[in-house]
């Protein structure tokens, strides 16, 4: 599928549309413009990254074990590999 080139303003608008409308880990449609798909992948990546950081803080507070932290991080990394392409 071919997509048209966007002006700088349109690129910003498409990115904003993704930020306003895309829910993390929902389907990224192939029919969406590559700028939108890229922004959705960033949203997924940032969600996973933030979840890893929260898990580390929870571990530091002694609320989960190292094994639980490893499992969570492993799950988040798998999530990144699936949803952040």
N, C-alpha and C positions, 0 to 999 in steps of 0.2 A: 504494500500500500504506500502510495506517495502522499506526502504532506507538504503543504505550502510553507514557504519561509515566513517567519513572523518578524514584525518590527520589534524594536526594543520594548515599546509600550505594550504590544500584544503579548510578548513573552512574559512580561511582568503580570499582565492580566491573567494569562493562562496559569501561571504559577499560583497566583492568588486564588483562582478558582479551585485548584487542587487543595490548597490549604483550607479553604472554606467548606469544601464538599466531600473530600475523601476521608473515609474512616479507616484508621490503621488496619491493615491486613484484609481489607475487603478486596474484591476482584479489581485488578487493573486491566481495563479493557484494551485490546489490541487496536481498536478503532480510535482510541484517544490519541491526540497529538503527542509526539515524543516528549515535548516539553512537559506536558501534564503527567505522562507516565514516569518521567524522571523525578518529578517533584513528589509523586506518590511513593516511589521507591525511597526517596530521602525521608519522607514521613515515617515509613516502616522502619528504616534504619535508626532514626532518632528515637523512635519508641523503644526499640530493642536496647539501644545504648543506654537510655534513661533507666530502663528496667534493670539492666546490669548494675548500674551505679547505685540504685536503690537497694538491690540485693547485697551489694558489698557493704553498704552502710548498716543494713540489718544484721549482717554477719559481725561487723565490728561492734555492734551493740550487744552481741551475744545471744541474739534471738533465733539464729539458725546455726547449724553446724557447718564445718568446712565441706562435708559431703553434700549437704543440702545446697550450699552455695555453688559447688561444682555442677550439680545437676541443673540448677537454674541457669547458670551461665551456658552450659552445654545446650539447653533448650533454646536459649536466646540466640546462640550462634547458629543453630540449625534454622531457626526462624529467619535470621538475616540471610542465610544462603538461599532460602526458598523465596522470600518476599522482597528482597532488595536488589534484584537483577535489573 
